[in-house]
Amino acid sequence: MTATVRFAPSPTGRLHAGNIRTALINALVARKEGGTFILRLDDTDRIRSTEEFARGIEEDVAWLGLDWSSLVRQSERIALYDAAVEKLKATGRLYPAYETPDELELKRKRQLARGKPPVYDRAALELTDAQKAAFEAEGRQPHWRFLLEQRDVVWDDLVRGRQHVDAGSLSDPVLLRADGTFLYTLPSVVDDIDLGVTHVIRGEDHVANTAPQIQLFEALGAKPPALGHHNLLVGADGQALSKRDRSLSIQGMREDGLEALAVVSYAATIGTSDPVAPYESLDALADTFEFGKLSRAPARFDPQELRLLNAKLLHGLPFGSVAGRLEALGVTGGEPFWNAVRGNLGVLSGAKDWWAVVNGPVEPRIEDSGFCAIAANLLPPEPWGEGTWGVWTAAVKTETGAKGAALFQPLRLALTGLEHGPELKQLLPMIGRERALSRLGGETA
Ligand code: GLU
């Protein structure tokens, strides 16, 4: 069976760290099984959903490299949900209820005071036609509840194993509000049926929706798909992630210059039995992905750790995979330059700073001008290659008696203006004789 999966965010905000895992696991399952990955925008909440967020989500998912085969918007599929409502009404599984929020709250309080669970008492089922008509004459519009079958609902969760929920302990869920708008529960099931979704993979926060949704699949004449609920993310401090933290938004990560591959590698490996490591491609991630590797405990998402992973990924990237982006940054040093600096990068755009160190202008730091003048005089003639540094510093050592840090550090400070950086053996030929001479305070031609 090939998999059809979906990632179904609501366009009521931009994507953040917590969403990546859901999107990613779905995309990896599709890749692994050669299946279909659908991007579904759950935009039935017309007030909170915006076109701008919808576009932002598409941009974020595309940047992560999670290509979708189709995009659907719930707001364009209302006729399907209406048809499902008619079907449920016709089979007696959807009933009108007229309680106001205040009345429901009062019922809950009374139940709790009597030590009972606050489950909806189904009083609406007892209403006579005359009572319903009276409510409507009063101006009350009904909301509609799904009549649950009071039995054990069992599913083999792809992550959590066998789950049992006593549907008798649940309130009949409201599917349709009094204003005629849909809550998430029904449209999601109708779409999953209509689009042939084989695996519903989402965060653990949706476990409570599952038993009613399984009954909905059945009430609509469909077999429920496989269901998996992955662990959620917490911050480095173990606390819930804040949706307002910019470093946790995909947009923020992109603007900070992180690699999409680092972000997905990180999101896919935290909270699993695999080590946190950079992967070379989504296919490589898909190859190692298994539901059984996901931990049941929350996974820690630490932006600091992500930055380290990003650096690690860059250090291993071959020139070919970054050539175009380097050129766009105006960095034209080619492969030798990339190989020289990649080990010193936290983010790719840092290559620009090292390119400026090569081309200048550089503010040389000269503490001992006599030493630098001697070194300048000993610069070998061009052409220069990787051996030049060794030949030159050996000559400076012989002439001045300086060795180790006392030999190398003044040269680095003069040539780059910095205390640390890529190996000078590799940088020196790119800096070239004329610039080196000038930085050491020597006479240029
Ligand atoms: N729109 C829901 C959410 O963002 C989708 C849940 C589901 O995958 O079923 O949480």
Residues whose N, C-alpha, C, O or C-beta is under 5 A from the ligand:
A	BS01	LIG	A8 P9 S10 D42 S188 I201 R202
